[in-house]
Amino acid sequence: MHLTALIEELKTSSIKHKSKIWKRIAVELEKPTQSRRIVNISKIEKFSKKNETVVVPGKVLGMGDLTKKITIAAYNFSKSAREKISSQGSKAITISELMKKKPKGSKIRIIG
């Protein structure tokens, strides 16, 4: 039930703030569980820049190392991924928290 509420919240925010990124993330999360994105920290490290905000519309796994200070928002995190992210001074937040921080959806990179 939590996922359904998040998808509705994303669609509502997309319309309210005229932001296409929230609609795109909602569409990604509507996919079947097996089709959702699964991303390792190593991929986030490779495709992100320092102090950037990254969204993973799926799950973040702990394989790899994170050397940059970034904010990562995802639907789900593995325990090891959450530990690695916080130990490097970065932030692991939910997509809902990110929507409240950046309602317009500007300067956000989708990885996956």
VENDA-V195953 format. One line per field, one symbol per residue. ss: DSSP state (A for helix, B for strand, O for the rest). psi: psi as a letter, one per 30 degrees, with the letter a starting at -180 (. if undefined). Layout:
BEGIN
ss = ???
psi = ???
END
This chain:
BEGIN
ss = OAAAAAAAAAAAAAAAAOOAAAAAAAAAAAOOAAAOBBBBAAAAAAAOOOOOBBBBBBBBBOOOOOOOOOBBBBBBBOAAAAAAAAAOOOBBBBAAAAAAAOOOOOOBBBOO
psi = eeeeeeeeeeeeeeeeghjfeeeeeeeeffllefflkkkleeeeeegllkglkkkjibkklgkllkfljlkkklekkleeeeeeeefgglkjlleeeeeeeiffglhkkkk.
END
